[in-house]
Amino acid sequence: MPEEAPVDTPVDEEDTWRLATALSGAASSEDVALALAEEGAAAAGASFSNMAMLEAETNRVRVVHGSVLNRRIAARWAEFDLNDQTPLCEAMLSGRAVLLPSAEAVGERYPNLLAETVAASLSATASLPLRTPGGGCLGAIGFGWRRPQAFGPKQIRRLDLIAYMAAQALDRALLYERERGRPSAREQAEAHLLQEAFLPRVLPQTGSLGLAAAYLPARDAAMGGDWYDAFPVDGGLCLVIGDVAGHGLRSAAVMAQLRNAVRAYADEDPSPERVLTRLNRMLCRLEPDETATAIVAVWNAEAGTIVRSNAGHPPVLRCRVEKTDYLPATGGRLVLGVDPDWVYRAETKVLREGTTLLFYTDGLVETRDRSIEEGMEDLRMFVGGLPDLAPQALCDRVLEWRLGAARREDDMCLLAARLT
């Protein structure tokens, strides 16, 4: 019989959402491992998935396997040494993905595993490291397919995205476990959950666009639903800011789902209006009692343009030395989570050199004694008098201004981007 041709197995967008939902609700490392073992395979278009956690003190690896794996094989590889000859160990030690597109490739690289790979009816495997933003190793995730895989660029990006989400969730869960026994552990852990896990620790920098960001929770809440993000996509850099209604762990969990979903959708199609339309449909379907606002924008350095779409969020402030004003709101600004059939629209803007765009959440401009419109005008007037509109300087000065003006009743997120 002719050898079966390798493929890039397609995936369903709802599978990625279910994985993001399961990971965002994981409160322990075991929860993360179970989420990956049970939901990770579908999100990757695979037949099987597992997650390995590294015990740094002993160099032992503990693995939680998906339920479809042969029980004997799962028991054999439930725990082993980091130096054993396995793809998961190689991924952890090297910090790189180990892609084995066929059973023949498994046999050539890991002859000790070929018989069990065949016994598990797998024809291809992939193992990816789970690393902290600082480069530390947390473990690895593994996937298996019943058909040979081509591992094309799109499939590899999907696997990288799943690894990113899993590492983020595991890092957060381990932090929560460490904090749980300390005084005021709940408050400390909740603050860390948002600041250290849900928000990006490092913003991408390009030769043409400088970025800076800031976040402050509400004074009476350790965490909430505001978020920002920035990451590369095909054709440019995606900038996101959003706000889930409410405070506390529930709002933060929904925020994490939305943030992960935006990354997944933008990886497939970075059109801001398409990302928001899909995000709204999924929120209505899977979290019908939740609402949120968001702006998704894509900066294209080659064209010198920014394309943005708005779902009920305060408009972007355009800052220049000679003029500071708000960019006109794009059409279709209904908040997320109201109408599953709503279709968002986008607007393209050419940016001039030296222009800074300020994305923010409503906690910056709305207080009990002032409407959001009054707060927006105050913000525009204040920024219009600043001599330095560099992203970091702008974020610092705006936060100083806001904290000195009124009590911090709501979360505040800022994301500033400047065309250099």
Helices and strands as residue ranges (DSSP letters): H 13-24, H 29-44, E 48-55, E 60-65, H 71-76, E 79-81, H 87-94, E 98-100, H 103-109, G 111-113, H 114-119, E 124-131, E 137-145, H 153-179, H 185-192, I 193-198, E 209-216, E 224-233, E 236-247, H 248-268, H 272-286, E 292-300, E 305-311, E 317-319, E 324-326, E 347-350, E 356-360, G 362-364, H 372-384, H 391-405, E 412-419
